[in-house]
């Protein structure tokens, strides 16, 4: 047989679920902000690394390209 609940018990139970849902939403927002910050840091690091190694990465290719275009005497 199903338990009969009073209005007060129903309100208390709903309030408990609302509190847990609100707490879960708050934690999810904090986790999302943390993920966004980590992604921004990773993108910044990648951009700095790419700019710093651009000359080193294409030095060999530029040398080959210059040798192919400039005809030695």
C-alpha positions, -999 to 999 in steps of 0.1 A, spaced: 0 0 0 13 35 -9 23 58 19 0 88 23 20 120 27 8 153 41 12 186 23 39 196 47 59 164 39 54 169 1 67 206 4 97 195 25 106 168 0 102 192 -30 124 217 -12 151 191 -6 152 182 -43 153 219 -53 182 225 -30 201 195 -45 192 206 -80 205 241 -73 237 228 -57 242 205 -87 237 235 -111 262 256 -91 289 229 -92 283 223 -129 287 260 -136 320 261 -117 332 230 -136 323 246 -169 341 278 -160 372 258 -150 371 239 -183 368 272 -203 398 287 -184 419 256 -190 410 257 -228 420 294 -230 453 287 -213 460 258 -237 452 279 -267 474 307 -255 503 283 -250 498 268 -284 498 302 -301 530 312 -283 547 280 -292 536 283 -328 549 319 -331 582 310 -313 589 280 -335 577 294 -368 612 304 -380 628 272 -369 600 251 -385 602 268 -419 639 275 -421 647 243 -440 618 248 -464 627 285 -470 663 274 -477 651 248 -503 627 274 -518 654 300 -521 679 275 -537 653 265 -562 644 301 -572 679 316 -572 701 302 -600 737 299 -589 764 313 -613 
